[in-house]
Amino acid sequence: MAAKFVQWIISADTQKMIGGYGTDKFGQPLFYPSAKPASSAAPSGNVALTVTGLVEKELKLTSDAVKASVSSRPRSSIPRRASRTMKASR
């Protein structure tokens, strides 16, 4: 079901709808289509993740590179507070 939605949202007709949404009421689109036409060729090698969009250059990562980047649990830069115990007073 999710794959069908992805295909629908990146289709040329849907992207055209997205690009025209709001122009009749506001004089300009409220959203801008950003999906690029899908390439019919399969990615070469074992590319597992491709980063596109608002990046300077398209980035293709292999499955090994993706696994290496998420193999360790991200650590928070916010220190944990020491636990506090409260005593009830009468």
LUMSE-347517 format. One record per residue: residue number from 1; x, y, z of N, C-alpha, C in turn. Coordinates in steps of 0.1 Angstrom, whole numbers, plus 5000, padded with zeros to 4 digits. Example, Ala and Ser with C-alpha at 12.3 -4.5 7.8 and 13.67 -1.06 7.14 Angstrom:
BEGIN
<lumvex 1 <5132 4943 5078> <5123 4955 5078> <5132 4967 5078>>
<lumvex 2 <5128 4978 5071> <5137 4989 5071> <5129 5000 5079>>
This chain:
BEGIN
<lumvex 1 <5008 4988 5000> <5000 5000 5000> <5009 5013 5000>>
<lumvex 2 <5019 5013 5008> <5028 5024 5008> <5035 5026 4995>>
<lumvex 3 <5039 5015 4989> <5046 5017 4976> <5036 5023 4965>>
<lumvex 4 <5024 5019 4966> <5014 5025 4957> <5013 5040 4959>>
<lumvex 5 <5012 5044 4972> <5012 5058 4975> <5024 5066 4970>>
<lumvex 6 <5036 5060 4972> <5048 5067 4967> <5047 5068 4952>>
<lumvex 7 <5043 5058 4945> <5042 5059 4930> <5032 5070 4926>>
<lumvex 8 <5021 5071 4933> <5011 5081 4931> <5016 5095 4933>>
<lumvex 9 <5022 5097 4945> <5027 5110 4948> <5038 5115 4940>>
<lumvex 10 <5046 5107 4934> <5057 5111 4925> <5053 5111 4910>>
<lumvex 11 <5041 5107 4907> <5037 5106 4893> <5036 5120 4888>>
<lumvex 12 <5037 5121 4875> <5037 5134 4868> <5024 5142 4870>>
<lumvex 13 <5012 5134 4869> <4999 5141 4871> <4998 5146 4885>>
<lumvex 14 <5002 5139 4895> <5000 5143 4909> <5010 5155 4912>>
<lumvex 15 <5022 5154 4906> <5031 5166 4908> <5026 5178 4901>>
<lumvex 16 <5019 5177 4890> <5013 5188 4884> <5001 5194 4892>>
<lumvex 17 <4993 5185 4899> <4983 5190 4908> <4989 5197 4919>>
<lumvex 18 <5000 5192 4925> <5006 5198 4937> <5011 5212 4933>>
<lumvex 19 <5017 5213 4921> <5023 5226 4916> <5012 5236 4913>>
<lumvex 20 <5000 5232 4911> <4989 5242 4908> <4980 5245 4919>>
<lumvex 21 <4982 5237 4930> <4973 5239 4942> <4974 5253 4948>>
<lumvex 22 <4963 5260 4949> <4962 5273 4955> <4964 5285 4946>>
<lumvex 23 <4967 5282 4933> <4969 5294 4924> <4957 5301 4921>>
<lumvex 24 <4945 5294 4920> <4933 5300 4917> <4928 5309 4928>>
<lumvex 25 <4931 5306 4941> <4926 5314 4952> <4937 5324 4957>>
<lumvex 26 <4949 5320 4957> <4960 5329 4962> <4969 5335 4952>>
<lumvex 27 <4967 5331 4939> <4976 5337 4929> <4989 5331 4928>>
<lumvex 28 <4992 5321 4936> <5005 5314 4935> <5003 5301 4942>>
<lumvex 29 <5011 5291 4939> <5010 5278 4945> <5013 5278 4959>>
<lumvex 30 <5006 5270 4967> <5010 5268 4981> <5020 5258 4983>>
<lumvex 31 <5022 5249 4974> <5032 5238 4975> <5039 5238 4962>>
<lumvex 32 <5051 5233 4962> <5060 5232 4950> <5063 5217 4948>>
<lumvex 33 <5061 5212 4937> <5064 5198 4934> <5079 5196 4935>>
<lumvex 34 <5084 5185 4941> <5098 5183 4942> <5103 5169 4937>>
<lumvex 35 <5093 5161 4934> <5097 5148 4929> <5102 5149 4915>>
<lumvex 36 <5113 5142 4913> <5119 5141 4900> <5114 5129 4893>>
<lumvex 37 <5113 5129 4880> <5109 5116 4873> <5118 5105 4877>>
<lumvex 38 <5112 5094 4879> <5120 5082 4883> <5128 5077 4871>>
<lumvex 39 <5140 5072 4873> <5148 5067 4863> <5143 5052 4860>>
<lumvex 40 <5142 5049 4848> <5138 5035 4845> <5149 5025 4847>>
<lumvex 41 <5161 5030 4848> <5173 5021 4850> <5174 5018 4865>>
<lumvex 42 <5177 5006 4868> <5180 5002 4882> <5193 5008 4886>>
<lumvex 43 <5194 5012 4899> <5207 5017 4903> <5218 5007 4902>>
<lumvex 44 <5230 5012 4898> <5241 5003 4897> <5247 4999 4910>>
<lumvex 45 <5253 4987 4911> <5259 4983 4924> <5248 4980 4934>>
<lumvex 46 <5252 4981 4946> <5242 4977 4957> <5238 4990 4965>>
<lumvex 47 <5234 5000 4957> <5230 5013 4964> <5217 5010 4971>>
<lumvex 48 <5217 5013 4984> <5206 5011 4993> <5198 5023 4996>>
<lumvex 49 <5205 5035 4995> <5199 5047 4999> <5204 5058 4990>>
<lumvex 50 <5195 5066 4984> <5199 5078 4977> <5193 5090 4983>>
<lumvex 51 <5202 5100 4986> <5197 5112 4992> <5197 5123 4982>>
<lumvex 52 <5185 5129 4980> <5183 5139 4970> <5175 5151 4976>>
<lumvex 53 <5172 5161 4968> <5164 5172 4973> <5173 5184 4976>>
<lumvex 54 <5172 5190 4988> <5179 5202 4991> <5193 5199 4996>>
<lumvex 55 <5200 5191 4988> <5214 5188 4991> <5222 5193 4979>>
<lumvex 56 <5234 5196 4981> <5243 5202 4970> <5245 5191 4959>>
<lumvex 57 <5247 5179 4963> <5250 5168 4954> <5243 5156 4958>>
<lumvex 58 <5237 5149 4949> <5230 5136 4952> <5240 5126 4958>>
<lumvex 59 <5236 5120 4969> <5244 5111 4976> <5239 5097 4976>>
<lumvex 60 <5247 5087 4971> <5243 5073 4971> <5251 5065 4981>>
<lumvex 61 <5244 5058 4989> <5250 5050 5000> <5247 5035 4997>>
<lumvex 62 <5257 5027 4999> <5256 5013 4999> <5249 5008 5012>>
<lumvex 63 <5245 4996 5012> <5239 4990 5024> <5249 4989 5035>>
<lumvex 64 <5261 4986 5032> <5272 4986 5042> <5274 5000 5048>>
<lumvex 65 <5274 5010 5040> <5276 5024 5045> <5264 5028 5054>>
<lumvex 66 <5252 5024 5050> <5240 5027 5059> <5241 5020 5072>>
<lumvex 67 <5244 5007 5071> <5245 4999 5084> <5256 5005 5093>>
<lumvex 68 <5267 5009 5087> <5278 5015 5095> <5274 5028 5102>>
<lumvex 69 <5265 5036 5095> <5262 5049 5101> <5251 5047 5112>>
<lumvex 70 <5244 5036 5112> <5234 5034 5123> <5237 5023 5132>>
<lumvex 71 <5249 5018 5131> <5253 5006 5140> <5254 5010 5154>>
<lumvex 72 <5258 5022 5157> <5258 5026 5171> <5247 5035 5175>>
<lumvex 73 <5242 5034 5187> <5230 5041 5191> <5234 5056 5192>>
<lumvex 74 <5226 5065 5186> <5229 5079 5188> <5229 5083 5202>>
<lumvex 75 <5238 5092 5206> <5239 5096 5220> <5235 5111 5221>>
<lumvex 76 <5227 5113 5231> <5222 5127 5233> <5233 5136 5238>>
<lumvex 77 <5233 5148 5233> <5243 5158 5238> <5238 5164 5251>>
<lumvex 78 <5226 5161 5255> <5220 5167 5267> <5223 5157 5279>>
<lumvex 79 <5230 5162 5289> <5233 5153 5300> <5221 5149 5308>>
<lumvex 80 <5221 5137 5313> <5210 5133 5321> <5211 5139 5335>>
<lumvex 81 <5199 5142 5340> <5199 5147 5354> <5200 5135 5364>>
<lumvex 82 <5206 5138 5375> <5207 5127 5385> <5193 5125 5391>>
<lumvex 83 <5190 5113 5394> <5177 5110 5399> <5175 5117 5412>>
<lumvex 84 <5163 5121 5415> <5160 5128 5427> <5150 5120 5435>>
<lumvex 85 <5152 5120 5448> <5143 5113 5456> <5136 5123 5465>>
<lumvex 86 <5123 5122 5467> <5116 5131 5475> <5111 5124 5487>>
<lumvex 87 <5113 5131 5498> <5108 5125 5511> <5095 5133 5515>>
<lumvex 88 <5086 5125 5519> <5073 5132 5524> <5075 5137 5538>>
<lumvex 89 <5070 5148 5541> <5071 5153 5554> <5057 5155 5560>>
<lumvex 90 <5056 5153 5573> <5043 5155 5580> <5042 5167 5587>>
